[in-house]
Amino acid sequence: MPLVAHNGLPSFERLSQEGVSILPAHRAIQQDIRELHIGLCNMMPDAALEATERQFLRLIGESNSIAQFYVHPFTLDALPRGEKAQEHIRRYYEPFEKVREEGLDALIVSGANVSHPDLALEPFWRPLTEMMDWALECVTSTLCSCLTTHAVLQAFYGQHRTRMSQKRWGVYSHRVVDYHHPLVKDVNTRFDVPHSRWNEVSRAQFESADIHILAESTEAGVHLAVSQDGLRMVFFQGHPEYDTISLLKEYKRDTSLYAKGIIAEYPPFPEHYFGLQERAILDEYRERLQSAREKSESPPVFPEHLISQHLDNTWHDTAEAIVGNWMGCIYQVTHSDRRRPFMEHINPDDPLELGNRVS
């Protein structure tokens, strides 16, 4: 069944225009089918706020046909916001206090931009860790995306991420390393995932934390992992939610920062993403941009329209399947009253019971 448009969030209309099944609230209440209530803690900066909504809503809505999905977006007040984003949040997001009071079946926590080497110094650190304490106690399963994976590994497992010498940026091939786990049931044994990050938690650190690795890349490291207590925590280190053009948008942003003198070096191409023709077009753009800088002229128009139509998406289907498996696991062990605690439904002595029920 589809996503339920239970509020006026503009992303519902955008996704409907794309062909994603969106059910109006007045029709949803006439259906005799289970609801699943999923929180989306969106910590992304203003420019990516609505795109991140759509990316995760799309994955949820296309993932499974067993329930009606009510997604409850919220954010953390400690994150700095501009006026436009504040108004969007005020109109369409829910206060965390309301989400906590009404309860959730599942929770997704997005990444965020940071400004300190130590995540504990970020303004969102305390509210994020407090929210995760609540989720561990009261939410069936929480999916941590990229930065949140790093934050949880630091706060709850004592594993600090390390900064890499170069940005890990591109689309990388991954392999499933545990074919029997329910999260990767019927998933391709090899699949692609976009990554975009300067920092990493290594395989050795995941293993030291006794976190079970499900998929990894020889180039990009661990992508998908789960806690040992029945899928209580799911960890993404990559960005399977990305749109086809997300990395192109990031490349365009970085070329703009270079043009303005905000960054000193011209950005490299994301790996395994642009084809030869697209690289040639972008190399020509780079020459024109550098010439304009030398002459103190306005930068040329970025050739986005010449690039975007030739990009391939080699990751969305697998991301959809993994999220669908996650939704299926949650459906099996939750109750129609989502306020009921997780441990009433899962045997804590059998960490994979949740998976066994849907294997």
ZIKA-V819514 format. One record per helix or strand. SS is the DSSP state (H for helix, E for strand). FROM is the first residue (numbers start at 1). LEN is the number of residues. If there is no record, write none. Layout:
BEGIN
ss/from/len
SS/FROM/LEN
SS/FROM/LEN
END
This chain:
BEGIN
ss/from/len
E/3/3
H/10/9
E/22/3
H/25/4
E/35/7
H/46/18
E/68/7
H/83/10
H/96/7
E/106/4
H/119/3
H/125/14
E/141/5
H/147/11
E/162/15
H/182/3
E/190/11
H/203/6
E/212/6
E/221/6
E/233/4
H/246/14
E/271/1
H/276/19
H/304/5
H/316/18
H/342/3
H/353/4
END
